[in-house]
Amino acid sequence: MPKPIQILKSLSDDTRYRLVILLLEHDYCVGALSNQLGVSKPAVSQHLKILRNAGIVKGDKRGYFTHYYVDRNLLKEAARQLNELSNLPRGPSECLHSHSNNHSCGRKERKQNV
């Protein structure tokens, strides 16, 4: 199963995200997706390739055309993993750097108005 980062990267493009939304509603071939999105067929094919490599989209050959659909179980598993990530307990806030006068743990000190 692909890691959530692969799924998030593939969905980070607006066209691919819209493609997935369309494919959640109906199975479509490249031509129909091209018409729906207003994007060329070669561009749709490239986006589908990325989504297929991430495991999000799968295709079924129907006659001369391949109709694509979303693997909903994969999206649900990725959502479950992200939910687990958001529920990780927070530990104590301790900086592991050896402190010097020049190091402020990435925080800028505020200047006091006098």
Backbone hydrogen bonds in HBPLUS format (Angstrom, degrees):
<---DONOR---> <-ACCEPTOR-->    atom                        ^
c    i                          cat <-CA-CA->   ^        H-A-AA   ^      H-
h    n   atom  resd res      DA  || num        DHA   H-A  angle D-A-AA Bond
n    s   type  num  typ     dist DA aas  dist angle  dist       angle   num
A0006-GLN N   A0003-LYS O   2.99 MM   3  5.50 128.6  2.26 113.2 125.2     1
A0007-ILE N   A0003-LYS O   3.35 MM   4  6.77 156.5  2.41 150.3 156.9     2
A0008-LEU N   A0004-PRO O   2.82 MM   4  6.07 165.1  1.84 156.8 160.8     3
A0009-LYS N   A0005-ILE O   2.91 MM   4  6.02 160.2  1.95 145.8 151.3     4
A0010-SER N   A0006-GLN O   3.08 MM   4  6.23 159.6  2.12 143.0 148.4     5
A0011-LEU N   A0007-ILE O   3.02 MM   4  6.22 141.6  2.17 144.9 155.6     6
A0012-SER N   A0008-LEU O   3.01 MM   4  6.01 112.2  2.48 139.0 154.7     7
A0012-SER N   A0009-LYS O   3.23 MM   3  5.14 154.1  2.30  98.5 106.3     8
A0017-TYR N   A0013-ASP O   2.93 MM   4  6.15 156.4  1.98 154.2 161.9     9
A0018-ARG N   A0014-ASP O   2.92 MM   4  6.17 161.5  1.95 151.9 156.1    10
A0019-LEU N   A0015-THR O   2.85 MM   4  6.04 148.7  1.94 144.5 154.2    11
A0020-VAL N   A0016-ARG O   2.95 MM   4  6.20 156.7  2.00 149.3 153.8    12
A0021-ILE N   A0017-TYR O   3.07 MM   4  6.41 156.4  2.13 146.8 153.3    13
A0022-LEU N   A0018-ARG O   2.99 MM   4  6.28 161.3  2.02 150.1 154.2    14
A0023-LEU N   A0019-LEU O   2.93 MM   4  6.21 158.4  1.98 149.4 155.8    15
A0024-LEU N   A0020-VAL O   2.86 MM   4  6.07 127.5  2.13 144.2 157.9    16
A0024-LEU N   A0021-ILE O   3.22 MM   3  5.13 137.3  2.41  94.0 105.9    17
A0025-GLU N   A0022-LEU O   3.06 MM   3  5.29 136.1  2.26 100.6 112.6    18
A0026-HIS N   A0022-LEU O   3.04 MM   4  6.36 153.1  2.11 151.2 158.9    19
A0028-TYR N   A0068-TYR O   3.32 MM  40  5.48 143.8  2.46 138.0 144.2    20
A0068-TYR N   A0028-TYR O   2.73 MM  40  5.48 170.0  1.74 150.9 148.1    21
A0033-LEU N   A0029-CYS O   3.01 MM   4  6.27 161.8  2.04 156.4 162.1    22
A0034-SER N   A0030-VAL O   2.82 MM   4  6.01 155.2  1.89 151.6 158.9    23
A0035-ASN N   A0031-GLY O   3.03 MM   4  6.32 156.6  2.09 146.9 152.3    24
A0036-GLN N   A0032-ALA O   2.91 MM   4  6.13 161.6  1.95 149.9 155.2    25
A0037-LEU N   A0033-LEU O   2.92 MM   4  6.01 157.4  1.97 151.7 156.8    26
A0038-GLY N   A0034-SER O   2.84 MM   4  5.62 132.9  2.06 140.6 152.1    27
A0039-VAL N   A0034-SER O   3.23 MM   5  5.03 144.0  2.36 133.2 140.6    28
A0044-VAL N   A0040-SER O   2.98 MM   4  6.32 158.8  2.03 152.6 158.7    29
A0045-SER N   A0041-LYS O   2.89 MM   4  6.13 161.5  1.93 154.7 159.7    30
A0046-GLN N   A0042-PRO O   3.02 MM   4  6.29 152.2  2.10 143.8 150.5    31
A0047-HIS N   A0043-ALA O   3.00 MM   4  6.29 159.9  2.04 151.6 156.8    32
A0048-LEU N   A0044-VAL O   2.82 MM   4  6.06 159.5  1.86 154.6 160.8    33
A0049-LYS N   A0045-SER O   2.94 MM   4  6.13 147.2  2.05 142.4 151.1    34
A0050-ILE N   A0046-GLN O   3.24 MM   4  6.56 156.0  2.30 146.5 151.0    35
A0051-LEU N   A0047-HIS O   3.04 MM   4  6.36 160.4  2.08 150.3 155.9    36
A0052-ARG N   A0048-LEU O   2.71 MM   4  5.89 151.9  1.79 150.5 158.7    37
A0053-ASN N   A0049-LYS O   2.89 MM   4  6.09 160.6  1.93 148.5 153.7    38
A0054-ALA N   A0050-ILE O   3.11 MM   4  6.35 140.1  2.28 139.3 149.4    39
A0056-ILE N   A0051-LEU O   2.97 MM   5  5.37 131.0  2.21 167.9 162.3    40
A0057-VAL N   A0051-LEU O   3.38 MM   6  5.49 162.0  2.41 109.0 111.4    41
A0055-GLY N   A0052-ARG O   2.86 MM   3  4.88 147.3  1.97 101.3 112.2    42
A0071-ASP N   A0056-ILE O   2.77 MM  15  5.44 168.1  1.78 155.9 159.0    43
A0058-LYS N   A0069-TYR O   2.89 MM  11  5.55 161.9  1.92 160.2 166.1    44
A0069-TYR N   A0058-LYS O   2.89 MM  11  5.55 153.2  1.96 157.7 163.7    45
A0060-ASP N   A0067-HIS O   2.83 MM   7  5.31 158.8  1.87 148.9 154.6    46
A0067-HIS N   A0060-ASP O   2.83 MM   7  5.31 162.4  1.86 155.1 150.4    47
A0062-ARG N   A0065-PHE O   2.66 MM   3  5.41 174.7  1.67 173.5 175.0    48
A0065-PHE N   A0062-ARG O   3.25 MM   3  5.41 151.1  2.34 128.2 123.0    49
A0074-LEU N   A0071-ASP O   3.11 MM   3  5.52 127.0  2.40 106.3 118.5    50
A0075-LEU N   A0071-ASP O   3.34 MM   4  6.81 157.1  2.40 149.1 155.0    51
A0076-LYS N   A0072-ARG O   2.89 MM   4  6.16 157.7  1.94 152.1 158.6    52
A0077-GLU N   A0073-ASN O   2.91 MM   4  6.10 154.7  1.98 145.7 152.3    53
A0078-ALA N   A0074-LEU O   2.95 MM   4  6.19 159.8  1.99 150.2 155.7    54
A0079-ALA N   A0075-LEU O   2.90 MM   4  6.11 155.1  1.97 145.9 153.0    55
A0080-ARG N   A0076-LYS O   2.89 MM   4  6.13 149.9  1.98 143.3 151.8    56
A0081-GLN N   A0077-GLU O   2.93 MM   4  6.24 156.6  1.99 149.1 155.0    57
A0082-LEU N   A0078-ALA O   2.92 MM   4  6.18 155.7  1.98 148.4 155.1    58
A0083-ASN N   A0079-ALA O   2.88 MM   4  6.05 151.6  1.97 144.2 152.5    59
A0084-GLU N   A0080-ARG O   2.93 MM   4  6.24 154.4  1.99 147.1 153.8    60
A0085-LEU N   A0081-GLN O   2.97 MM   4  6.24 153.1  2.04 143.0 150.5    61
A0086-SER N   A0082-LEU O   2.96 MM   4  6.27 153.3  2.03 146.8 153.3    62
A0087-ASN N   A0084-GLU O   3.06 MM   3  5.13 140.8  2.22  98.3 110.0    63
A0088-LEU N   A0085-LEU O   3.28 MM   3  5.49 170.6  2.29 110.8 112.2    64
A0094-GLU N   A0092-PRO O   3.10 MM   2  5.82 121.8  2.45 107.7  91.8    65
A0103-HIS N   A0100-SER O   3.29 MM   3  5.38 152.2  2.37 103.0 110.7    66
A0107-ARG N   A0104-SER O   3.02 MM   3  5.58 166.6  2.04 121.0 124.8    67
